[in-house]
Amino acid sequence: MFIIVSIYSKNLSSLTNFLKFFYRLKKNKTFKLEFYTVQSQKKTKLSFFSTLQSPHVNKKSQEQFEYRVHHKKLKIHVSQITKFLAIWKIVKTTLFLDVNVETKF
């Protein structure tokens, strides 16, 4: 069964740690995982926002902030789907809290 996983995070290092965790699962022979990176249009998304320094006047005195959202897309082939989904739920909820994951079957 194929599962398409979209992974995104504001922190690039946590995203790479998440992918390293999957590479270690791939080496484990009990799950028989095969996954491929899928080319996606969204690589990084850059967002800006501004806040006023004074609450009443002086519109010119603003602070500007930016953040980036990094995206990766994986296509996973799993032979034992029930084991994978049980571990997937644990990983998604407890190990990597700052990584957002969307799964499609």
Backbone atoms as SQL, in Angstrom:
CREATE TABLE atoms (id INTEGER PRIMARY KEY, chain TEXT, resi INTEGER, resn TEXT, atom TEXT, x REAL, y REAL, z REAL);
INSERT INTO atoms VALUES
  (1, 'A', 1, 'MET', 'N', 0.847, -1.171, 0.000),
  (2, 'A', 1, 'MET', 'CA', 0.000, 0.000, 0.000),
  (3, 'A', 1, 'MET', 'C', 0.893, 1.235, 0.000),
  (4, 'A', 2, 'PHE', 'N', 0.513, 2.225, -0.785),
  (5, 'A', 2, 'PHE', 'CA', 1.269, 3.467, -0.869),
  (6, 'A', 2, 'PHE', 'C', 0.645, 4.521, 0.035),
  (7, 'A', 3, 'ILE', 'N', 1.514, 5.249, 0.715),
  (8, 'A', 3, 'ILE', 'CA', 1.105, 6.356, 1.569),
  (9, 'A', 3, 'ILE', 'C', 1.906, 7.576, 1.130),
  (10, 'A', 4, 'ILE', 'N', 1.224, 8.687, 0.899),
  (11, 'A', 4, 'ILE', 'CA', 1.909, 9.936, 0.560),
  (12, 'A', 4, 'ILE', 'C', 1.908, 10.817, 1.797),
  (13, 'A', 5, 'VAL', 'N', 3.104, 11.219, 2.217),
  (14, 'A', 5, 'VAL', 'CA', 3.284, 11.976, 3.450),
  (15, 'A', 5, 'VAL', 'C', 3.845, 13.349, 3.106),
  (16, 'A', 6, 'SER', 'N', 3.140, 14.397, 3.540),
  (17, 'A', 6, 'SER', 'CA', 3.629, 15.763, 3.396),
  (18, 'A', 6, 'SER', 'C', 4.122, 16.231, 4.753),
  (19, 'A', 7, 'ILE', 'N', 5.388, 16.628, 4.802),
  (20, 'A', 7, 'ILE', 'CA', 6.010, 17.031, 6.055),
  (21, 'A', 7, 'ILE', 'C', 6.397, 18.494, 5.936),
  (22, 'A', 8, 'TYR', 'N', 6.043, 19.297, 6.929),
  (23, 'A', 8, 'TYR', 'CA', 6.462, 20.688, 6.911),
  (24, 'A', 8, 'TYR', 'C', 6.734, 21.180, 8.324),
  (25, 'A', 9, 'SER', 'N', 7.705, 22.095, 8.400),
  (26, 'A', 9, 'SER', 'CA', 8.120, 22.631, 9.687),
  (27, 'A', 9, 'SER', 'C', 8.783, 23.986, 9.487),
  (28, 'A', 10, 'LYS', 'N', 8.762, 24.805, 10.535),
  (29, 'A', 10, 'LYS', 'CA', 9.471, 26.077, 10.496),
  (30, 'A', 10, 'LYS', 'C', 10.957, 25.883, 10.773),
  (31, 'A', 11, 'ASN', 'N', 11.309, 24.804, 11.416),
  (32, 'A', 11, 'ASN', 'CA', 12.684, 24.535, 11.803),
  (33, 'A', 11, 'ASN', 'C', 13.275, 23.492, 10.850),
  (34, 'A', 12, 'LEU', 'N', 14.284, 23.860, 10.095),
  (35, 'A', 12, 'LEU', 'CA', 14.888, 22.963, 9.118),
  (36, 'A', 12, 'LEU', 'C', 15.627, 21.812, 9.785),
  (37, 'A', 13, 'SER', 'N', 16.252, 22.047, 10.909),
  (38, 'A', 13, 'SER', 'CA', 16.987, 20.971, 11.582),
  (39, 'A', 13, 'SER', 'C', 16.050, 19.899, 12.119),
  (40, 'A', 14, 'SER', 'N', 14.887, 20.273, 12.615),
  (41, 'A', 14, 'SER', 'CA', 13.934, 19.264, 13.085),
  (42, 'A', 14, 'SER', 'C', 13.371, 18.459, 11.915),
  (43, 'A', 15, 'LEU', 'N', 13.240, 19.089, 10.762),
  (44, 'A', 15, 'LEU', 'CA', 12.785, 18.368, 9.569),
  (45, 'A', 15, 'LEU', 'C', 13.827, 17.344, 9.129),
  (46, 'A', 16, 'THR', 'N', 15.102, 17.704, 9.160),
  (47, 'A', 16, 'THR', 'CA', 16.146, 16.758, 8.784),
  (48, 'A', 16, 'THR', 'C', 16.267, 15.635, 9.810),
  (49, 'A', 17, 'ASN', 'N', 16.062, 15.934, 11.093),
  (50, 'A', 17, 'ASN', 'CA', 16.077, 14.883, 12.113),
  (51, 'A', 17, 'ASN', 'C', 14.928, 13.901, 11.903),
  (52, 'A', 18, 'PHE', 'N', 13.786, 14.412, 11.493),
  (53, 'A', 18, 'PHE', 'CA', 12.643, 13.550, 11.200),
  (54, 'A', 18, 'PHE', 'C', 12.955, 12.616, 10.032),
  (55, 'A', 19, 'LEU', 'N', 13.596, 13.142, 8.998),
  (56, 'A', 19, 'LEU', 'CA', 13.951, 12.320, 7.849),
  (57, 'A', 19, 'LEU', 'C', 15.036, 11.305, 8.197),
  (58, 'A', 20, 'LYS', 'N', 15.981, 11.673, 9.059),
  (59, 'A', 20, 'LYS', 'CA', 16.992, 10.722, 9.511),
  (60, 'A', 20, 'LYS', 'C', 16.363, 9.575, 10.290),
  (61, 'A', 21, 'PHE', 'N', 15.332, 9.890, 11.074),
  (62, 'A', 21, 'PHE', 'CA', 14.610, 8.855, 11.805),
  (63, 'A', 21, 'PHE', 'C', 13.977, 7.859, 10.832),
  (64, 'A', 22, 'PHE', 'N', 13.428, 8.361, 9.732),
  (65, 'A', 22, 'PHE', 'CA', 12.838, 7.474, 8.738),
  (66, 'A', 22, 'PHE', 'C', 13.879, 6.631, 8.026),
  (67, 'A', 23, 'TYR', 'N', 15.051, 7.183, 7.786),
  (68, 'A', 23, 'TYR', 'CA', 16.111, 6.395, 7.161),
  (69, 'A', 23, 'TYR', 'C', 16.551, 5.253, 8.074),
  (70, 'A', 24, 'ARG', 'N', 16.540, 5.486, 9.396),
  (71, 'A', 24, 'ARG', 'CA', 16.847, 4.406, 10.331),
  (72, 'A', 24, 'ARG', 'C', 15.748, 3.348, 10.327),
  (73, 'A', 25, 'LEU', 'N', 14.503, 3.761, 10.170),
  (74, 'A', 25, 'LEU', 'CA', 13.417, 2.779, 10.074),
  (75, 'A', 25, 'LEU', 'C', 13.516, 1.961, 8.792),
  (76, 'A', 26, 'LYS', 'N', 14.034, 2.586, 7.749),
  (77, 'A', 26, 'LYS', 'CA', 14.181, 1.874, 6.477),
  (78, 'A', 26, 'LYS', 'C', 15.227, 0.765, 6.596),
  (79, 'A', 27, 'LYS', 'N', 16.277, 1.012, 7.370),
  (80, 'A', 27, 'LYS', 'CA', 17.304, -0.003, 7.567),
  (81, 'A', 27, 'LYS', 'C', 16.800, -1.173, 8.389),
  (82, 'A', 28, 'ASN', 'N', 15.791, -0.925, 9.241),
  (83, 'A', 28, 'ASN', 'CA', 15.195, -1.988, 10.029),
  (84, 'A', 28, 'ASN', 'C', 14.370, -2.882, 9.097),
  (85, 'A', 29, 'LYS', 'N', 14.640, -4.157, 9.078),
  (86, 'A', 29, 'LYS', 'CA', 14.021, -5.069, 8.110),
  (87, 'A', 29, 'LYS', 'C', 12.625, -5.556, 8.511),
  (88, 'A', 30, 'THR', 'N', 12.167, -5.248, 9.730),
  (89, 'A', 30, 'THR', 'CA', 10.869, -5.760, 10.153),
  (90, 'A', 30, 'THR', 'C', 9.707, -5.051, 9.468),
  (91, 'A', 31, 'PHE', 'N', 9.872, -3.768, 9.100),
  (92, 'A', 31, 'PHE', 'CA', 8.780, -3.026, 8.483),
  (93, 'A', 31, 'PHE', 'C', 8.760, -3.145, 6.971),
  (94, 'A', 32, 'LYS', 'N', 9.886, -3.446, 6.364),
  (95, 'A', 32, 'LYS', 'CA', 10.005, -3.541, 4.899),
  (96, 'A', 32, 'LYS', 'C', 9.508, -2.254, 4.234),
  (97, 'A', 33, 'LEU', 'N', 10.113, -1.153, 4.643),
  (98, 'A', 33, 'LEU', 'CA', 9.748, 0.156, 4.104),
  (99, 'A', 33, 'LEU', 'C', 10.534, 0.459, 2.846),
  (100, 'A', 34, 'GLU', 'N', 9.866, 1.062, 1.905),
  (101, 'A', 34, 'GLU', 'CA', 10.510, 1.655, 0.741),
  (102, 'A', 34, 'GLU', 'C', 9.895, 3.030, 0.574),
  (103, 'A', 35, 'PHE', 'N', 10.724, 4.051, 0.564),
  (104, 'A', 35, 'PHE', 'CA', 10.159, 5.385, 0.368),
  (105, 'A', 35, 'PHE', 'C', 11.030, 6.194, -0.559),
  (106, 'A', 36, 'TYR', 'N', 10.363, 7.118, -1.227),
  (107, 'A', 36, 'TYR', 'CA', 10.987, 7.953, -2.236),
  (108, 'A', 36, 'TYR', 'C', 10.582, 9.398, -1.981),
  (109, 'A', 37, 'THR', 'N', 11.483, 10.327, -2.261),
  (110, 'A', 37, 'THR', 'CA', 11.113, 11.734, -2.176),
  (111, 'A', 37, 'THR', 'C', 10.417, 12.123, -3.474),
  (112, 'A', 38, 'VAL', 'N', 9.362, 12.861, -3.349),
  (113, 'A', 38, 'VAL', 'CA', 8.563, 13.279, -4.484),
  (114, 'A', 38, 'VAL', 'C', 8.854, 14.750, -4.739),
  (115, 'A', 39, 'GLN', 'N', 9.040, 15.093, -6.000),
  (116, 'A', 39, 'GLN', 'CA', 9.250, 16.491, -6.344),
  (117, 'A', 39, 'GLN', 'C', 7.947, 17.246, -6.113),
  (118, 'A', 40, 'SER', 'N', 8.038, 18.313, -5.351),
  (119, 'A', 40, 'SER', 'CA', 6.849, 19.121, -5.099),
  (120, 'A', 40, 'SER', 'C', 7.155, 20.572, -5.441),
  (121, 'A', 41, 'GLN', 'N', 6.130, 21.320, -5.703),
  (122, 'A', 41, 'GLN', 'CA', 6.289, 22.723, -6.052),
  (123, 'A', 41, 'GLN', 'C', 6.700, 23.544, -4.832),
  (124, 'A', 42, 'LYS', 'N', 6.246, 23.140, -3.652),
  (125, 'A', 42, 'LYS', 'CA', 6.518, 23.905, -2.444),
  (126, 'A', 42, 'LYS', 'C', 7.809, 23.404, -1.802),
  (127, 'A', 43, 'LYS', 'N', 8.840, 24.194, -1.823),
  (128, 'A', 43, 'LYS', 'CA', 10.069, 23.843, -1.113),
  (129, 'A', 43, 'LYS', 'C', 10.156, 24.647, 0.176),
  (130, 'A', 44, 'THR', 'N', 10.142, 25.965, 0.063),
  (131, 'A', 44, 'THR', 'CA', 10.105, 26.824, 1.244),
  (132, 'A', 44, 'THR', 'C', 9.089, 27.930, 0.998),
  (133, 'A', 45, 'LYS', 'N', 8.423, 28.304, 2.031),
  (134, 'A', 45, 'LYS', 'CA', 7.466, 29.393, 1.956),
  (135, 'A', 45, 'LYS', 'C', 7.941, 30.486, 2.900),
  (136, 'A', 46, 'LEU', 'N', 8.077, 31.676, 2.394),
  (137, 'A', 46, 'LEU', 'CA', 8.572, 32.804, 3.158),
  (138, 'A', 46, 'LEU', 'C', 7.400, 33.709, 3.521),
  (139, 'A', 47, 'SER', 'N', 7.259, 34.020, 4.799),
  (140, 'A', 47, 'SER', 'CA', 6.163, 34.871, 5.261),
  (141, 'A', 47, 'SER', 'C', 6.711, 36.032, 6.081),
  (142, 'A', 48, 'PHE', 'N', 6.123, 37.199, 5.880),
  (143, 'A', 48, 'PHE', 'CA', 6.498, 38.402, 6.605),
  (144, 'A', 48, 'PHE', 'C', 5.299, 38.901, 7.399),
  (145, 'A', 49, 'PHE', 'N', 5.570, 39.490, 8.549),
  (146, 'A', 49, 'PHE', 'CA', 4.523, 40.207, 9.266),
  (147, 'A', 49, 'PHE', 'C', 5.156, 41.342, 10.056),
  (148, 'A', 50, 'SER', 'N', 4.371, 42.369, 10.324),
  (149, 'A', 50, 'SER', 'CA', 4.859, 43.567, 11.008),
  (150, 'A', 50, 'SER', 'C', 4.033, 43.826, 12.253),
  (151, 'A', 51, 'THR', 'N', 4.693, 44.368, 13.261),
  (152, 'A', 51, 'THR', 'CA', 3.999, 44.767, 14.483),
  (153, 'A', 51, 'THR', 'C', 4.364, 46.214, 14.791),
  (154, 'A', 52, 'LEU', 'N', 3.420, 46.928, 15.340),
  (155, 'A', 52, 'LEU', 'CA', 3.667, 48.312, 15.733),
  (156, 'A', 52, 'LEU', 'C', 4.371, 48.346, 17.085),
  (157, 'A', 53, 'GLN', 'N', 5.342, 49.246, 17.217),
  (158, 'A', 53, 'GLN', 'CA', 6.048, 49.353, 18.485),
  (159, 'A', 53, 'GLN', 'C', 5.233, 50.126, 19.515),
  (160, 'A', 54, 'SER', 'N', 4.559, 51.156, 19.069),
  (161, 'A', 54, 'SER', 'CA', 3.711, 51.897, 19.998),
  (162, 'A', 54, 'SER', 'C', 2.252, 51.574, 19.680),
  (163, 'A', 55, 'PRO', 'N', 1.411, 51.438, 20.670),
  (164, 'A', 55, 'PRO', 'CA', 0.039, 50.987, 20.416),
  (165, 'A', 55, 'PRO', 'C', -0.889, 52.063, 19.835),
  (166, 'A', 56, 'HIS', 'N', -0.565, 53.350, 19.978),
  (167, 'A', 56, 'HIS', 'CA', -1.515, 54.383, 19.577),
  (168, 'A', 56, 'HIS', 'C', -1.119, 55.120, 18.303),
  (169, 'A', 57, 'VAL', 'N', 0.093, 55.593, 18.227),
  (170, 'A', 57, 'VAL', 'CA', 0.522, 56.430, 17.107),
  (171, 'A', 57, 'VAL', 'C', 1.826, 55.894, 16.537),
  (172, 'A', 58, 'ASN', 'N', 2.390, 56.666, 15.616),
  (173, 'A', 58, 'ASN', 'CA', 3.683, 56.353, 15.003),
  (174, 'A', 58, 'ASN', 'C', 3.635, 55.051, 14.191),
  (175, 'A', 59, 'LYS', 'N', 2.903, 55.137, 13.126),
  (176, 'A', 59, 'LYS', 'CA', 2.793, 53.998, 12.212),
  (177, 'A', 59, 'LYS', 'C', 4.160, 53.638, 11.609),
  (178, 'A', 60, 'LYS', 'N', 5.034, 54.629, 11.530),
  (179, 'A', 60, 'LYS', 'CA', 6.342, 54.396, 10.917),
  (180, 'A', 60, 'LYS', 'C', 7.257, 53.531, 11.792),
  (181, 'A', 61, 'SER', 'N', 6.995, 53.469, 13.052),
  (182, 'A', 61, 'SER', 'CA', 7.862, 52.675, 13.929),
  (183, 'A', 61, 'SER', 'C', 7.303, 51.254, 14.029),
  (184, 'A', 62, 'GLN', 'N', 7.689, 50.441, 13.089),
  (185, 'A', 62, 'GLN', 'CA', 7.232, 49.051, 13.036),
  (186, 'A', 62, 'GLN', 'C', 8.426, 48.110, 13.103),
  (187, 'A', 63, 'GLU', 'N', 8.181, 46.944, 13.608),
  (188, 'A', 63, 'GLU', 'CA', 9.175, 45.882, 13.559),
  (189, 'A', 63, 'GLU', 'C', 8.674, 44.831, 12.580),
  (190, 'A', 64, 'GLN', 'N', 9.569, 44.347, 11.754),
  (191, 'A', 64, 'GLN', 'CA', 9.188, 43.343, 10.757),
  (192, 'A', 64, 'GLN', 'C', 9.870, 42.024, 11.073),
  (193, 'A', 65, 'PHE', 'N', 9.113, 40.953, 10.929),
  (194, 'A', 65, 'PHE', 'CA', 9.606, 39.612, 11.197),
  (195, 'A', 65, 'PHE', 'C', 9.333, 38.739, 9.983),
  (196, 'A', 66, 'GLU', 'N', 10.113, 37.709, 9.861),
  (197, 'A', 66, 'GLU', 'CA', 9.876, 36.743, 8.786),
  (198, 'A', 66, 'GLU', 'C', 10.085, 35.347, 9.337),
  (199, 'A', 67, 'TYR', 'N', 9.426, 34.390, 8.716),
  (200, 'A', 67, 'TYR', 'CA', 9.685, 32.988, 9.023),
  (201, 'A', 67, 'TYR', 'C', 9.509, 32.177, 7.760),
  (202, 'A', 68, 'ARG', 'N', 10.183, 31.057, 7.714),
  (203, 'A', 68, 'ARG', 'CA', 10.147, 30.164, 6.557),
  (204, 'A', 68, 'ARG', 'C', 9.530, 28.837, 6.962),
  (205, 'A', 69, 'VAL', 'N', 8.746, 28.298, 6.065),
  (206, 'A', 69, 'VAL', 'CA', 8.171, 26.978, 6.274),
  (207, 'A', 69, 'VAL', 'C', 8.763, 26.055, 5.215),
  (208, 'A', 70, 'HIS', 'N', 9.456, 25.012, 5.668),
  (209, 'A', 70, 'HIS', 'CA', 10.126, 24.076, 4.775),
  (210, 'A', 70, 'HIS', 'C', 9.231, 22.859, 4.556),
  (211, 'A', 71, 'HIS', 'N', 9.138, 22.411, 3.294),
  (212, 'A', 71, 'HIS', 'CA', 8.260, 21.306, 2.922),
  (213, 'A', 71, 'HIS', 'C', 9.068, 20.152, 2.353),
  (214, 'A', 72, 'LYS', 'N', 8.619, 18.948, 2.630),
  (215, 'A', 72, 'LYS', 'CA', 9.123, 17.737, 1.995),
  (216, 'A', 72, 'LYS', 'C', 7.936, 16.825, 1.743),
  (217, 'A', 73, 'LYS', 'N', 8.037, 16.027, 0.710),
  (218, 'A', 73, 'LYS', 'CA', 6.972, 15.097, 0.379),
  (219, 'A', 73, 'LYS', 'C', 7.597, 13.723, 0.146),
  (220, 'A', 74, 'LEU', 'N', 7.045, 12.700, 0.786),
  (221, 'A', 74, 'LEU', 'CA', 7.541, 11.342, 0.671),
  (222, 'A', 74, 'LEU', 'C', 6.441, 10.416, 0.176),
  (223, 'A', 75, 'LYS', 'N', 6.846, 9.431, -0.590),
  (224, 'A', 75, 'LYS', 'CA', 5.932, 8.378, -1.019),
  (225, 'A', 75, 'LYS', 'C', 6.451, 7.080, -0.407),
  (226, 'A', 76, 'ILE', 'N', 5.649, 6.467, 0.464),
  (227, 'A', 76, 'ILE', 'CA', 6.080, 5.309, 1.238),
  (228, 'A', 76, 'ILE', 'C', 5.307, 4.079, 0.785),
  (229, 'A', 77, 'HIS', 'N', 6.026, 2.999, 0.550),
  (230, 'A', 77, 'HIS', 'CA', 5.407, 1.710, 0.253),
  (231, 'A', 77, 'HIS', 'C', 5.593, 0.815, 1.469),
  (232, 'A', 78, 'VAL', 'N', 4.479, 0.362, 2.057),
  (233, 'A', 78, 'VAL', 'CA', 4.507, -0.423, 3.290),
  (234, 'A', 78, 'VAL', 'C', 3.821, -1.756, 3.042),
  (235, 'A', 79, 'SER', 'N', 4.457, -2.838, 3.508),
  (236, 'A', 79, 'SER', 'CA', 3.819, -4.149, 3.367),
  (237, 'A', 79, 'SER', 'C', 2.964, -4.475, 4.593),
  (238, 'A', 80, 'GLN', 'N', 3.409, -4.058, 5.779),
  (239, 'A', 80, 'GLN', 'CA', 2.654, -4.309, 7.011),
  (240, 'A', 80, 'GLN', 'C', 2.070, -2.977, 7.492),
  (241, 'A', 81, 'ILE', 'N', 0.884, -2.698, 7.057),
  (242, 'A', 81, 'ILE', 'CA', 0.283, -1.391, 7.285),
  (243, 'A', 81, 'ILE', 'C', -0.127, -1.179, 8.740),
  (244, 'A', 82, 'THR', 'N', -0.580, -2.220, 9.436),
  (245, 'A', 82, 'THR', 'CA', -1.053, -2.041, 10.814),
  (246, 'A', 82, 'THR', 'C', 0.092, -1.711, 11.762),
  (247, 'A', 83, 'LYS', 'N', 1.232, -2.375, 11.619),
  (248, 'A', 83, 'LYS', 'CA', 2.396, -2.047, 12.450),
  (249, 'A', 83, 'LYS', 'C', 2.875, -0.635, 12.170),
  (250, 'A', 84, 'PHE', 'N', 2.901, -0.296, 10.899),
  (251, 'A', 84, 'PHE', 'CA', 3.387, 1.029, 10.519),
  (252, 'A', 84, 'PHE', 'C', 2.481, 2.122, 11.074),
  (253, 'A', 85, 'LEU', 'N', 1.176, 1.956, 10.992),
  (254, 'A', 85, 'LEU', 'CA', 0.259, 2.985, 11.492),
  (255, 'A', 85, 'LEU', 'C', 0.321, 3.127, 13.005),
  (256, 'A', 86, 'ALA', 'N', 0.564, 2.023, 13.710),
  (257, 'A', 86, 'ALA', 'CA', 0.698, 2.097, 15.168),
  (258, 'A', 86, 'ALA', 'C', 1.936, 2.902, 15.550),
  (259, 'A', 87, 'ILE', 'N', 3.042, 2.634, 14.892),
  (260, 'A', 87, 'ILE', 'CA', 4.271, 3.380, 15.181),
  (261, 'A', 87, 'ILE', 'C', 4.165, 4.807, 14.662),
  (262, 'A', 88, 'TRP', 'N', 3.490, 4.981, 13.536),
  (263, 'A', 88, 'TRP', 'CA', 3.321, 6.311, 12.950),
  (264, 'A', 88, 'TRP', 'C', 2.584, 7.243, 13.905),
  (265, 'A', 89, 'LYS', 'N', 1.578, 6.736, 14.589),
  (266, 'A', 89, 'LYS', 'CA', 0.808, 7.552, 15.524),
  (267, 'A', 89, 'LYS', 'C', 1.667, 7.966, 16.713),
  (268, 'A', 90, 'ILE', 'N', 2.499, 7.059, 17.210),
  (269, 'A', 90, 'ILE', 'CA', 3.376, 7.381, 18.332),
  (270, 'A', 90, 'ILE', 'C', 4.405, 8.435, 17.920),
  (271, 'A', 91, 'VAL', 'N', 4.994, 8.258, 16.748),
  (272, 'A', 91, 'VAL', 'CA', 6.003, 9.206, 16.259),
  (273, 'A', 91, 'VAL', 'C', 5.389, 10.569, 16.035),
  (274, 'A', 92, 'LYS', 'N', 4.222, 10.593, 15.464),
  (275, 'A', 92, 'LYS', 'CA', 3.561, 11.852, 15.119),
  (276, 'A', 92, 'LYS', 'C', 3.169, 12.650, 16.359),
  (277, 'A', 93, 'THR', 'N', 2.755, 11.977, 17.424),
  (278, 'A', 93, 'THR', 'CA', 2.232, 12.693, 18.585),
  (279, 'A', 93, 'THR', 'C', 3.268, 12.967, 19.655),
  (280, 'A', 94, 'THR', 'N', 4.309, 12.138, 19.776),
  (281, 'A', 94, 'THR', 'CA', 5.208, 12.310, 20.921),
  (282, 'A', 94, 'THR', 'C', 6.635, 12.704, 20.556),
  (283, 'A', 95, 'LEU', 'N', 7.182, 12.178, 19.484),
  (284, 'A', 95, 'LEU', 'CA', 8.613, 12.396, 19.232),
  (285, 'A', 95, 'LEU', 'C', 8.916, 13.738, 18.584),
  (286, 'A', 96, 'PHE', 'N', 8.235, 14.074, 17.517),
  (287, 'A', 96, 'PHE', 'CA', 8.533, 15.285, 16.764),
  (288, 'A', 96, 'PHE', 'C', 7.342, 16.235, 16.847),
  (289, 'A', 97, 'LEU', 'N', 7.374, 17.121, 17.831),
  (290, 'A', 97, 'LEU', 'CA', 6.229, 17.991, 18.067),
  (291, 'A', 97, 'LEU', 'C', 6.191, 19.199, 17.135),
  (292, 'A', 98, 'ASP', 'N', 7.345, 19.674, 16.667),
  (293, 'A', 98, 'ASP', 'CA', 7.348, 20.860, 15.827),
  (294, 'A', 98, 'ASP', 'C', 7.277, 20.537, 14.348),
  (295, 'A', 99, 'VAL', 'N', 7.131, 19.262, 14.002),
  (296, 'A', 99, 'VAL', 'CA', 6.985, 18.859, 12.610),
  (297, 'A', 99, 'VAL', 'C', 5.525, 18.506, 12.371),
  (298, 'A', 100, 'ASN', 'N', 4.917, 19.140, 11.386),
  (299, 'A', 100, 'ASN', 'CA', 3.533, 18.854, 11.020),
  (300, 'A', 100, 'ASN', 'C', 3.513, 17.849, 9.885),
  (301, 'A', 101, 'VAL', 'N', 2.638, 16.866, 9.995),
  (302, 'A', 101, 'VAL', 'CA', 2.606, 15.766, 9.037),
  (303, 'A', 101, 'VAL', 'C', 1.177, 15.578, 8.540),
  (304, 'A', 102, 'GLU', 'N', 1.034, 15.458, 7.219),
  (305, 'A', 102, 'GLU', 'CA', -0.255, 15.122, 6.626),
  (306, 'A', 102, 'GLU', 'C', -0.077, 13.821, 5.853),
  (307, 'A', 103, 'THR', 'N', -0.969, 12.879, 6.073),
  (308, 'A', 103, 'THR', 'CA', -0.880, 11.588, 5.394),
  (309, 'A', 103, 'THR', 'C', -2.071, 11.402, 4.469),
  (310, 'A', 104, 'LYS', 'N', -1.802, 10.819, 3.320),
  (311, 'A', 104, 'LYS', 'CA', -2.867, 10.487, 2.369),
  (312, 'A', 104, 'LYS', 'C', -2.644, 9.044, 1.911),
  (313, 'A', 105, 'PHE', 'N', -3.715, 8.293, 1.836),
  (314, 'A', 105, 'PHE', 'CA', -3.641, 6.908, 1.407),
  (315, 'A', 105, 'PHE', 'C', -4.025, 6.781, -0.051);
